[in-house]
């Protein structure tokens, strides 16, 4: 399977993402959890095109009904807008994130920020790329040396409170902390060495599927909070790193 047509499809969402009319259509799904007309339009567009291009492949998207999926087969996993709150507030740190999972393992991923034209891609066994150029994780050996990106699990009050405690501990043990608000970009930035570590108490499969293969193909590591290999069937906590710092990161996070 060639993926250039899929990459082109994701990049072609730029006009939809820039639609101020669709952005004005905002609905609250829950506390601090929003969907806009942009999210819905991007998902409808990509899902429709993928069904034409790859009619035998299943689909999982953030928005709408979740159909029963066979994870032993092939599944497209889409976050039409990762960083919806950023989009609503015009922070320009949002991305379209699409992965192909086979037998519950990602084999291809693309993360695209249309505001900056940052394009991250990876295919199993073929490396990771930023705007067509190969990328690799950093060589930081300790968390103390590391620039750490975090998520705050804003939709869950208990996890939000726990996250603040863990983040305070990380801050005491690293160079500094950043909270970007779009996990797919956080993970992609680890892949290119801008960040060295990432932690969030809970993420959905569409938040991390594309970023996972991009990190792995760039030489990094991504697991759940206990260091276990990821599954794409349900939500879970996420740790990601350049690989060198992973065990230390896990200890700092699991201390609480």
N, C-alpha and C positions, 0 to 999 in steps of 0.2 A: 504494500500500500504506500502510495506517495502522499505526502502531507502538505505540499505547497498550496494546493487548492483550498485546504482547510485554513492555513495561515492567511491566505488572501481573503477568505470569507470573514475571518475574525477582524482583519484590518478594515474590511468594507463596512463595519458597523459604525465607523467614526461619525458619519452624518447623523445617524440616529442618536448617538450619545450626545452630540452637540445641540440637539433639538430642545430649545427653551420651552416650547409648548408642551412637549411630553414631560419635561422635567417638572413643570408646574402641577402635574397630576400626581399628588403625593397621598399615600394611604398608610396609616400606621398598622403594622401587623401585630405589634406588641410593644412593650416598654422599650423605647430607644431603637425600635426595629421598624424600618420603613421600606416601602416599595414605591417606585415611581413609574410613570408611563414609559420612561426610558428602559428600565429593567424589563418590563413586560414586552416592549417592542423588540428589544435586542433578542430576548429568548425566543419569541415567536419567529423572528427572522432566521436566526441560526438553526433552530430546531427544524423549521420547514426546509431549509436548504440542505441540511445534513440528511434528512429523510429522503430527499431526492438523490443525493450523491451516494449515500450508503444505506439503502433501504433495509438491509438486514441487521443493522446495528441498533441496539437499544439506546434509550436516552434518559438521563436524569438531569433535571434542572432545578435551580433554587425555587423558582416561582411556579405556582400552580399545583395541581394534583401530583402525588408521587405514586407512580404505578409500581407494581411488583416486578422486580428485576431478577434476572438470572446472572449472578456474579461469576459464574463459571464461563460465561460468554463475553461478548464485547459490549461495552457501554460508553457512550459519550457522557461526560460529566461537565456541566456548564454552570458557571456563575456569570450571569449576563452583565451584572455590574457588581464587582467586589469593591466595597467602599461607597455604598449608597449615601451614607451621611456626608461623606466628603463631597460627593457629587452635588447634593442638595445645597451645601454651603460653599460651592464653587472653589474647593481647595485644589482641584486638578490632580488629586492622588486617588484615582479610581482605575479599575482595569476590567477588561473582559478576559475571563479565565476559562479555558477549555482543555479537557484531557480526554484521552482514549484509554480506557482500562480494559485489560484482557485477563480473565481468570483472576480477578481481584488485584491486579498489579498494573500500574500505569505504564504504557508503552510510548506515549506521545503526549506532549503538553505545549500549550501556547498561552502566554500572558501578554496582554497588549494594553498599554496606557495610551489612549488616543490623544490626550492633552499634550503629552511630551513626545509622542511617537516612539516610546520605548517598547521594543518587541523582544520578548524572551521566548526561546523555543528549545525543545529537546526531544530526541527520539532515542529509544532504548538502544544502548550500545554505540551511539553515534555522537555523543557529547552534547554540551549545552551551548547556546549562542545568544548573544545580545546584538540585535540589529545585524545579524549575519556573521558576527565575529565570535570566535570561541571564547568562552569565559571559564573561570575556575575560582573555587572558594579561596579564602584567605589562608595564611599560614600561621595565624595566631595560635599559640600552644596552650594558653591558659585563659580562663574567664576574666582574670584580672586585667589582661591586655585587651579584652574584647569589647566591641561596640555592640550592645544588645538591643534587639527590637522585641517589643512585647505587645500582646493584646490584653484587653481588660475584661473580656467576657461580659459586655455591658447588658446583655439580655437576661442574665441570671443573677439575682441579688446575692445569693450565697457564694457563688463562684466569683462574683465581682469583688466581694469583701476578701475572700481568700487570695485573689489575684493581687490585691494591693499589698498584702503582707509579703507574698513571694517576691513581688517586684521591688519592694523596699530592701529585701535581702539581696537580690541581684544587684541593686544599685550600690550596696555596700561592698560588693565583690567584683565589680567590673569597671570599665572606663567611664561609661555613661549609658543611659537608656533613651530609646526613642519609641514613640507610639504613633504609627503611621495611619492606622485605620483601614488598611487593606492587606489582608494576610498574603494574598497571592504576590503582591509586590514585595512585602517583607521577605518572603521566601526566595523570590527571584534576586533580591539584593544580596542575600547570603550567597547565592550561586555565583555572583560576580565579585564578591569580596567587599561590598560596601558595608554590610553587617557581618558579624561573626557568629551570633547566636540568636535564637528566637524562642519565645515561650508564649503559649496561651492555654488557658485552662480548658477551653472547649472550642472546637471548630467543626464545621460541617464538611462532608466530603468535597463539595464544590469549592470550598475555601482553600483546600490544600492539595487536591489531586494533581493539578497542573504543576504547582510549585514543587511538589514532591519529586517528580521525575527531573525537573530542571535542576534541583539541588543535587540529586543523586548523580546525574550525568556530569555535573560540574565538580564532582569529587567530594561532596558533602554527605551529611547523614541526617535523616529525619525519622522520628519514631513517635510513639505515644509517650506519655509522661513517665511510664515505667521502663522505657527502653525497648518496648516490643515493636515488631514490624507492624506497619499500618495496614488496616483494612479500610475499604471504601464503602462499606454497607451502612455505617452509622457514624454519629458524631463522636469525637474523642479529643482529649487534650493532646497538644502537639509540642514537641521539642525539635528544634532543627539547629544544625551547627556546621562548622567547617570539618567536623569529624574529630579533630584533635581535642576539642573542648567538651565533647558530648557527655562523657561520664561525669566530669566535674559539674557541668550544667545540671544534669539529672540529680545529683546529690544536693545541690543548692535549692532546686525546686521541690524535691521530695522531703526536705527538712521541715516542711510545714503542711 
